[in-house]
Amino acid sequence: MTVAEKDIEKKFMQIIADIFKRKVSDLKPSTKFVEDLNAKSMDIIALIAASENAFGIKTAREATAQNLTIQQSIDYIKKKLKEKGK
């Protein structure tokens, strides 16, 4: 894993911690948004908006529905950044 990839994970974990009012240390890659964090529609919208702003990407709604865990979302962000040429 490159330094940039580690930065992506760290930044995304902080976004999640802020939105869901959790400690970063309580979050794991396997953490599920709905089951573990009790994510509601508004939480997901806030997460998408914060992620798009933080990483400069656009997120497809159907892709978001497929990202059930933190790791799946991180992988998606990395893929979008790679497509964007970062």
ABEGO torsion letter per residue (X at the ends): XBAAAAAAAAAAAAAAAAAAGBBAAABBAABBAAAAAGBBAAAAAAAAAAAAAAAGBBBBAAAAAABABAAAAAAAAAAAAAAAGX
